[in-house]
Amino acid sequence: MTSEIMCIAGVWNQRHETYFACDDLFTNNYEFTDTSMPPTETIKEKRLRLRRTLRLKKKPAKEGKRRWTKKTVKERLDKQILMDESLKERFVKEVALFRLITPAIVSERLKITIPLAKNGIRFLIAMKLVKKVLQHSKQWVFTRVTVVLNSEE
C-alpha cells in the first residue's frame, strides 16, 4: 500500500502529512500546499503575549470614560470644634429661630462639628428655647418654641 491517497482535487501524502494540489487529475502538475497545523505557542510565548496585552489594557485613556452626569463633590471645610461665647450667642440668636433643628442642619449652617452641634442643642434645651419633636440614638429632631400671646390681656 502506498503512502499517497488520491483525492478529488489532488494527492494527500500520509507519511509527510502534506497535500499536493493537482491542476488536472490526468496531468502530473502538482503544487505543494502545506495543510499541517501551525506551530503551537510555547508557554513563554503565551506569557509574553499576555503581558503585552495587559500592558496595553493598563494604559489610561486620554480623556477617560464619558459620564452622562457629573458628580458634585463637597469641599472639606475647616469646622469649629470648641464652644466659645460668640458661638453660644449665635446659637441663641440664629439656631433658636430655625423651624427644624437637627445636628446636621446646625453643623452645616454654623460650620461646626456634629458633637458640638449636639452640645449646642442641649444648651438650648436647658434654656427652654427649643422643644423636642423626636430624639433617639440615631436622630435628633427639635423645633423652636413658639410664644403664644394671650388675647385676654
Residue pairs with C-beta under 8 A, 6 or more apart in sequence:
3 13
3 14
3 15
4 11
4 12
4 13
4 14
5 11
5 12
5 14
6 25
7 19
9 21
9 22
10 19
10 20
10 21
10 22
10 30
11 19
11 20
11 22
11 30
12 18
12 19
12 20
13 19
13 20
17 35
17 36
18 32
18 33
18 34
18 35
18 36
19 33
19 34
19 35
20 30
20 31
20 32
20 33
21 30
21 31
21 32
21 33
22 28
22 29
22 30
22 31
23 29
23 31
41 49
77 111
78 111
79 107
79 111
79 112
79 113
80 87
80 110
80 111
80 112
80 113
80 116
81 112
81 113
81 116
82 116
83 116
83 119
83 120
87 110
87 112
87 116
87 120
88 120
88 123
90 110
91 110
91 120
91 123
91 124
92 124
92 127
92 129
94 109
94 110
95 101
95 106
95 109
95 110
95 120
95 121
95 124
95 130
96 124
96 129
96 130
96 144
96 145
97 144
98 105
98 106
98 144
99 143
99 144
100 141
100 143
101 121
101 124
101 130
101 141
101 142
101 143
101 144
102 139
102 140
102 141
102 142
103 114
103 117
103 118
103 121
103 140
104 114
104 117
106 112
106 117
106 120
106 121
107 113
107 114
107 116
107 117
110 117
110 120
112 120
118 140
121 130
121 140
121 142
124 130
124 142
125 132
125 142
128 145
129 144
129 145
130 142
130 143
130 144
130 145
131 142
131 143
131 144
131 145
132 141
132 142
133 141
133 142
133 143
134 140
134 141
135 141
135 142
